Amino acid sequence: MRLISFLFVLLLASPASAQWKCTGEDRCNDFQQCIWDGQLTWCSKASSNAVSFGLKFADDLNFAGGYDVFVEWAFEDENGDWIELNDHGYALVDGVKTKFWNTDPDCVEFEAKDQHPSFGYGECSSGKLVNLLSCSLPPYNFNVLRKGDQGDKDWVAIRQGTYSEEYADAKFTTEGSGVCRKAIWSFDHNGPMSISKLGCYGEVVPPKDAIGKIIIDEDDLNRGFYCY
């Protein structure tokens, strides 16, 4: 609920755009530096309540030819049970379960799905958001994110259960060559850590469904844990 309250306050407090004004009947606020598919644009909150809101993104400065999305932080399932998603880092975007992050201090940004590109609202920076690797090691979930096409801009979002996410700058390197080449991201989270894709392996065969490996001690590569 704390995150919902923060986002709701953010929506209400955002500065108005000089390029486009809402009428009283629209019940909407404009944001500066919203982002749609990596490009900065304007957007407007068309309506909202405690757990959902609509956004209208401008195509350049043309709202009539822009894009609409509807975001729900929680929903009622077919059994009438109330399902809250935001505490797990998800929302429904036009009915599709979608991850979101605070990629910039005052920007909430959603990953791209088949149904829509990445988008964000608030004070966002330009560049497409790419989720390079999602890996779960209960109770932790790791997501390696990149904004734009610069490898030195990566960071890792670390979520523990339903607690708030923490972010760590990540240094991108590679190891091996050809088909055995694997990506590695080194970062600091209560000490040096790294997360990597699997690449090739020798006598030790990764467990079924493993997609990456977490190293918690760079001086002892045996202290690694597969993530899924």
Secondary structure by P-SEA (a helix, b strand, c coil): caaaaaaaaaaaabbbbcccccccccccccccccccccbbbbbbbcccccccbbbbbbcccccccbbbbbbbccccccccbbbbcccccbbbccccccccccccccbbbbbbccccccccccccccccccccbbbbcccbbbbbbbcccccccbbbbbbccccbbbbbbbbbbbccccccbbbbbbbbcccccccccccccccccccccccbbbbccccccccccccc
